[in-house]
């Protein structure tokens, strides 16, 4: 599973989106976090997508845009926190961070 976060720069955002979709089309899972309270988990294998969402503790698992390259599950709350912890513990994950502006506070760390 790879993590991609929302970028302020549109060009960087577009490049990251292409990288994420290429990874998904290759059989991987991508966690995209557009905001701090919501995450979208993308996967081409609908069975694995639903199983991962259930294992993360999603109360309702609803797959959006089924049978398309953009099929995903929305994660919120504890399920999103667990997914972020899972992504940070997998060694083969390449995390793309957004650069912080000088006036922006540092992000909070999720306890392990």
Secondary structure as the mmCIF struct_conf table of DSSP 4:
data_model
#
loop_
_struct_conf.conf_type_id
_struct_conf.id
_struct_conf.beg_label_comp_id
_struct_conf.beg_label_asym_id
_struct_conf.beg_label_seq_id
_struct_conf.end_label_comp_id
_struct_conf.end_label_asym_id
_struct_conf.end_label_seq_id
STRN STRN1 UNK A 2 UNK A 5
BEND BEND1 UNK A 8 UNK A 9
HELX_RH_AL_P HELX_RH_AL_P1 UNK A 10 UNK A 25
TURN_TY1_P TURN_TY1_P1 UNK A 26 UNK A 27
STRN STRN2 UNK A 30 UNK A 35
TURN_TY1_P TURN_TY1_P2 UNK A 36 UNK A 37
STRN STRN3 UNK A 38 UNK A 42
BEND BEND2 UNK A 44 UNK A 44
HELX_RH_AL_P HELX_RH_AL_P2 UNK A 46 UNK A 56
TURN_TY1_P TURN_TY1_P3 UNK A 57 UNK A 57
BEND BEND3 UNK A 59 UNK A 60
STRN STRN4 UNK A 63 UNK A 64
BEND BEND4 UNK A 65 UNK A 65
TURN_TY1_P TURN_TY1_P4 UNK A 66 UNK A 67
BEND BEND5 UNK A 68 UNK A 68
TURN_TY1_P TURN_TY1_P5 UNK A 69 UNK A 70
STRN STRN5 UNK A 72 UNK A 76
HELX_RH_AL_P HELX_RH_AL_P3 UNK A 77 UNK A 89
TURN_TY1_P TURN_TY1_P6 UNK A 91 UNK A 92
STRN STRN6 UNK A 96 UNK A 96
HELX_LH_PP_P HELX_LH_PP_P1 UNK A 97 UNK A 101
TURN_TY1_P TURN_TY1_P7 UNK A 102 UNK A 103
BEND BEND6 UNK A 104 UNK A 104
HELX_LH_PP_P HELX_LH_PP_P2 UNK A 105 UNK A 111
#
